[in-house]
């Protein structure tokens, strides 16, 4: 599971690095790093805290993905998109309680097509990186 956790961290790091570009392309201010970091602090530490939580989530997802036998980009993308769909109803809670929603910095999220497209695209990136890394690591051990 260590390989999966490390692959998940790398995939989450790729996601965090790609967020600014994805947000501009899809034209949404929403960010997963901000989603995770802003409830922890209103100050400038929200970004490093959000990245830390995002990387920890990636590690957990990657470890579980590997434990369940996941390999390759197709499996990674399918698992990441399934997670996105399963967790999407939680946006109703985000809409109600997240500081950026309450302040009006973000539009409503649950029924927002741009935010859903952003999340789908970022989950595809995450799943592809995760699956590729685990496939590459499995090939190195043989």
KOLVEXLUM-873407 format. One record per residue: x, y, z of N, C-alpha, C, CB in turn; residue number from 1. Coordinates in steps of 0.001 Angstrom, whole numbers, plus 500000, padded with zeros to 6 digits. Glycine has a CB too. Example, Ala and Ser with C-alpha at 12.3 -4.5 7.8 and 13.67 -1.06 7.14 Angstrom:
<kolses>
> n_X n_Y n_Z ca_X ca_Y ca_Z c_X c_Y c_Z cb_X cb_Y cb_Z seq
> 513190 494310 507800 512300 495500 507800 513200 496700 507800 511308 495527 509046 1
> 512850 497750 507080 513670 498940 507140 512900 500030 507870 514084 499402 505725 2
</kolses>
This chain:
<kolses>
> n_X n_Y n_Z ca_X ca_Y ca_Z c_X c_Y c_Z cb_X cb_Y cb_Z seq
> 500825 498795 500000 500000 500000 500000 500862 501260 500000 499066 500003 501210 1
> 502130 501115 500363 503024 502281 500385 503163 502867 498983 504416 501894 500945 2
> 503305 501987 497984 503411 502470 496607 502165 503236 496204 503644 501307 495645 3
> 501015 502708 496588 499758 503379 496269 499657 504739 496939 498585 502516 496682 4
> 500081 504802 498194 500050 506081 498909 500965 507099 498240 500462 505888 500377 5
> 502155 506673 497869 503093 507588 497207 502571 508028 495840 504468 506922 497052 6
> 501982 507096 495108 501383 507446 493816 500216 508411 494012 500908 506175 493074 7
> 499427 508206 495069 498318 509104 495368 498789 510498 495731 497485 508543 496490 8
> 499904 510584 496461 500473 511895 496792 500919 512602 495515 501667 511747 497776 9
> 501601 511871 494639 502054 512465 493373 500870 512924 492525 502908 511457 492581 10
> 499819 512109 492474 498638 512469 491693 497942 513690 492277 497664 511295 491628 11
> 497861 513767 493598 497257 514932 494250 498112 516182 494041 497068 514668 495752 12
> 499430 516019 494014 500321 517154 493750 500134 517654 492321 501795 516758 493989 13
> 499976 516726 491370 499722 517122 489980 498412 517898 489891 499678 515881 489051 14
> 497408 517425 490609 496107 518110 490652 496292 519524 491189 495090 517323 491532 15
> 496956 519658 492330 497130 520978 492950 497890 521921 492021 497874 520849 494293 16
> 498876 521395 491324 499652 522230 490404 498815 522669 489202 500895 521476 489925 17
> 497895 521821 488774 497078 522111 487590 495858 522974 487896 496626 520823 486957 18
> 495513 523119 489163 494287 523850 489522 494188 525251 488922 494193 523957 491008 19
> 495212 526084 489012 495052 527445 488466 494715 527459 486975 496321 528244 488697 20
> 495355 526603 486207 495091 526538 484769 493681 526009 484516 496137 525645 484059 21
> 493304 524946 485210 491965 524378 485036 490888 525396 485402 491804 523109 485890 22
> 491100 526118 486476 490123 527137 486873 489954 528219 485815 490537 527771 488185 23
> 491068 528628 485199 490985 529641 484135 490292 529087 482892 492389 530147 483767 24
> 490637 527862 482517 490042 527271 481311 488536 527078 481493 490718 525918 480979 25
> 488142 526560 482646 486723 526261 482894 485966 527490 483406 486593 525114 483907 26
> 486718 528507 483764 486172 529782 484250 485374 529605 485541 485285 530417 483178 27
> 486092 529082 486552 485499 528971 487886 486545 529362 488924 484968 527525 488151 28
> 486130 530057 489979 487064 530387 491058 487262 529235 492043 486573 531608 491802 29
> 486492 528178 491881 486526 527047 492803 487884 526351 492755 485405 526049 492472 30
> 488313 525840 493904 489573 525104 494012 489447 524091 495135 490776 526066 494264 31
> 489888 522861 494892 489863 521854 495947 490820 522206 497086 490215 520487 495374 32
> 491980 522756 496739 492933 523147 497780 492287 524198 498686 494255 523696 497150 33
> 491585 525146 498093 490898 526163 498890 489719 525566 499662 490410 527303 497988 34
> 489009 524632 499027 487911 523933 499702 488396 523322 501014 487320 522836 498787 35
> 489574 522722 500982 490105 522022 502153 490822 522955 503126 491052 520933 501713 36
> 491449 524006 502627 492252 524869 503484 491520 526008 504159 493335 525425 502705 37
> 490581 526624 503475 489886 527801 504041 489091 527513 505307 488959 528374 503017 38
> 488450 526360 505458 487768 526127 506735 488734 525998 507917 486923 524875 506639 39
> 490007 525739 507632 490982 525571 508707 491549 526888 509200 492103 524690 508247 40
> 491616 527895 508317 492131 529199 508708 491693 530254 507703 493664 529167 508823 41
> 491439 531442 508195 491088 532550 507312 492350 533270 506847 490137 533534 508023 42
> 493476 532957 507469 494725 533635 507154 495439 533050 505956 495630 533595 508332 43
> 496667 533500 505737 497425 533088 504549 497886 531630 504574 498622 533972 504394 44
> 497703 530938 505677 498118 529536 505744 497108 528575 505125 498356 529148 507173 45
> 495999 529099 504595 494993 528194 504022 495580 527367 502873 493774 528997 503524 46
> 496475 527978 502066 497013 527244 500917 497899 526076 501347 497806 528186 500018 47
> 498928 526282 502201 499727 525106 502597 498920 524074 503377 500912 525544 503433 48
> 497964 524522 504190 497114 523564 504911 496226 522799 503941 496249 524287 505962 49
> 495665 523494 502966 494827 522840 501971 495617 521837 501140 494188 523874 501064 50
> 496844 522191 500786 497686 521258 500030 498006 520037 500882 498993 521947 499565 51
> 498325 520256 502158 498641 519121 503040 497460 518163 503154 499042 519623 504438 52
> 496266 518692 503340 495077 517836 503437 494820 517144 502099 493836 518665 503865 53
> 495017 517878 501002 494797 517304 499679 495776 516150 499424 494946 518388 498590 54
> 497032 516332 499795 498028 515270 499614 497701 514063 500501 499447 515800 499935 55
> 497239 514318 501729 496852 513213 502615 495667 512444 502034 496501 513744 504022 56
> 494699 513168 501481 493568 512495 500829 494043 511667 499635 492516 513528 500371 57
> 494954 512223 498857 495509 511488 497723 496221 510220 498166 496468 512370 496945 58
> 496970 510308 499268 497675 509134 499800 496680 508060 500215 498565 509526 501000 59
> 495619 508450 500905 494620 507478 501345 493933 506833 500145 493579 508151 502257 60
> 493549 507646 499164 492895 507114 497972 493839 506171 497233 492440 508259 497041 61
> 495084 506579 497051 496055 505752 496344 496319 504435 497045 497345 506500 496181 62
> 496430 504475 498370 496662 503239 499125 495484 502279 498970 496898 503555 500617 63
> 494264 502801 499059 493080 501957 498898 492982 501429 497465 491805 502743 499265 64
> 493257 502286 496502 493226 501876 495097 494190 500711 494858 493584 503066 494178 65
> 495406 500833 495367 496375 499749 495205 495929 498496 495940 497749 500183 495704 66
> 495448 498662 497152 495013 497521 497971 493910 496732 497272 494522 498002 499347 67
> 493066 497445 496541 491971 496789 495819 492418 496265 494454 490807 497759 495642 68
> 493708 496377 494168 494246 495818 492935 494221 496757 491746 493503 494603 492591 69
> 493969 498045 491985 493917 499003 490891 495266 499193 490215 493414 500325 491395 70
> 495252 499217 488903 496443 499429 488090 496038 500095 486779 497186 498088 487825 71
> 496879 500918 486274 496689 501511 484963 495794 502736 484966 496127 500502 484041 72
> 495950 503565 483936 495203 504829 483901 493696 504660 483767 495695 505665 482769 73
> 493241 503669 483014 491775 503478 482894 491138 503191 484241 491457 502330 481923 74
> 491757 502286 484980 491221 501946 486306 491318 503149 487245 491979 500734 486907 75
> 492421 503886 487162 492585 505071 488009 491536 506132 487719 493969 505660 487822 76
> 491308 506379 486435 490305 507375 486050 488910 506921 486480 490341 507622 484526 77
> 488593 505659 486247 487267 505155 486631 487050 505271 488139 487100 503689 486187 78
> 488054 504907 488918 487927 504987 490378 487794 506437 490841 489140 504328 491059 79
> 488581 507330 490261 488526 508739 490664 487191 509369 490283 489677 509523 490023 80
> 486684 509055 489098 485380 509608 488704 484250 509029 489549 485111 509334 487220 81
> 484345 507757 489898 483327 507157 490776 483329 507861 492135 483582 505629 490957 82
> 484523 508153 492645 484619 508878 493926 483997 510262 493791 486101 508998 494387 83
> 484246 510941 492678 483687 512268 492464 482160 512230 492487 484182 512845 491137 84
> 481590 511284 491767 480124 511175 491718 479560 510817 493097 479693 510112 490675 85
> 480245 509920 493799 479765 509508 495126 479801 510653 496127 480599 508346 495651 86
> 480820 511495 496045 480960 512587 497021 480263 513874 496598 482417 512874 497256 87
> 479847 513968 495341 479254 515215 494845 478082 515714 495700 478786 515020 493421 88
> 477167 514879 496179 476083 515414 497014 476578 516176 498250 475184 514285 497455 89
> 477793 515914 498685 478372 516660 499811 478545 518141 499514 479706 516070 500187 90
> 478457 518517 498244 478546 519942 497906 477392 520728 498531 478547 520132 496377 91
> 476309 520061 498856 475210 520749 499538 475680 521250 500905 473982 519806 499695 92
> 476496 520463 501578 477055 520880 502870 478052 522013 502659 477738 519684 503591 93
> 478877 521891 501630 479841 522954 501315 479090 524254 501033 480730 522559 500093 94
> 478027 524172 500246 477238 525365 499933 476722 526046 501198 476065 525000 499026 95
> 476411 525264 502182 475832 525833 503406 476879 526376 504380 475002 524787 504105 96
> 478044 525716 504474 478964 526040 505559 480337 526585 505154 479165 524845 506360 97
> 480776 526388 503938 482135 526817 503575 482241 528340 503605 482520 526282 502173 98
> 483331 528862 504174 483473 530324 504277 483416 531051 502928 484778 530653 504957 99
> 483933 530454 501867 483895 531122 500568 482506 531129 499955 484858 530458 499621 100
> 481671 530177 500289 480278 530210 499845 479503 531229 500670 479627 528808 499958 101
> 479735 531231 501969 478992 532156 502838 479348 533604 502550 479267 531843 504306 102
> 480587 533858 502153 481004 535232 501852 480595 535668 500447 482510 535363 502008 103
> 480221 534726 499595 479881 535040 498217 481084 535002 497278 479241 536391 498154 104
> 482262 534612 497781 483455 534507 496927 483278 533394 495893 484719 534242 497784 105
> 482506 532394 496219 482207 531298 495297 480724 531300 494990 482642 529931 495888 106
> 480357 530893 493765 478936 530729 493449 478425 529450 494109 478704 530686 491902 107
> 477115 529246 494124 476604 527961 494592 477262 526825 493810 475063 527898 494449 108
> 477600 525741 494501 478397 524678 493900 477589 523457 493459 479442 524246 494865 109
> 476626 523042 494248 475942 521764 494018 475375 521630 492610 474829 521596 495016 110
> 474764 522658 492104 474135 522605 490776 474930 523377 489726 472719 523158 490849 111
> 476197 523626 489999 477036 524432 489128 477755 523531 488106 478060 525242 489964 112
> 477383 523648 486861 477968 522823 485814 479454 523052 485621 477264 523072 484531 113
> 479902 524288 485783 481337 524575 485640 482146 523898 486735 481589 526089 485668 114
> 481659 523953 487942 482376 523318 489054 482371 521801 488864 481734 523702 490423 115
> 481263 521255 488410 481222 519813 488159 482204 519429 487049 479792 519372 487781 116
> 482266 520234 485981 483210 519967 484894 484648 520075 485393 482978 520943 483723 117
> 484911 521078 486223 486238 521240 486820 486600 519989 487639 486285 522516 487718 118
> 485692 519567 488497 485942 518395 489341 486156 517140 488494 484772 518179 490315 119
> 485352 516976 487453 485516 515806 486585 486883 515833 485912 484397 515754 485521 120
> 487277 516979 485371 488576 517090 484703 489726 516820 485672 488734 518480 484078 121
> 489632 517350 486866 490715 517171 487840 490767 515724 488333 490532 518133 489034 122
> 489612 515087 488455 489603 513672 488841 490191 512790 487724 488159 513218 489175 123
> 489951 513168 486476 490569 512432 485363 492085 512564 485441 490049 512953 483991 124
> 492575 513772 485662 494025 513974 485803 494578 513140 486953 494345 515465 486030 125
> 493938 513231 488115 494383 512483 489292 494412 510984 488999 493463 512773 490496 126
> 493324 510458 488450 493238 509026 488181 494256 508564 487164 491862 508672 487705 127
> 494494 509375 486140 495477 509008 485120 496880 508944 485718 495443 510010 483955 128
> 497245 509962 486499 498580 509969 487113 498712 508795 488084 498843 511316 487852 129
> 497702 508590 488910 497734 507484 489869 497897 506146 489150 496453 507475 490720 130
> 497062 505889 488167 497116 504624 487449 498417 504424 486705 495978 504535 486490 131
> 498914 505477 486071 500189 505366 485356 501338 505071 486313 500478 506652 484577 132
> 501333 505731 487450 502418 505510 488410 502387 504094 488965 502331 506518 489555 133
> 501216 503588 489259 501139 502227 489800 501452 501190 488730 499751 501965 490392 134
> 501069 501452 487498 501416 500536 486418 502931 500522 486211 500692 500936 485110 135
> 503542 501710 486238 504983 501813 486052 505718 501142 487210 505407 503288 485926 136
> 505239 501343 488435 505883 500734 489596 505734 499228 489567 505299 501291 490889 137
> 504584 498726 489139 504380 497278 489081 505328 496666 488058 502910 496941 488728 138
> 505537 497374 486941 506447 496873 485916 507894 496839 486389 506340 497723 484674 139
> 508282 497773 487249 509657 497818 487759 509942 496670 488713 509917 499144 488459 140
> 508919 496161 489379 509129 495111 490376 509152 493728 489749 508047 495173 491436 141
> 508738 493610 488503 508677 492283 487883 510024 491866 487352 507654 492260 486760 142
</kolses>
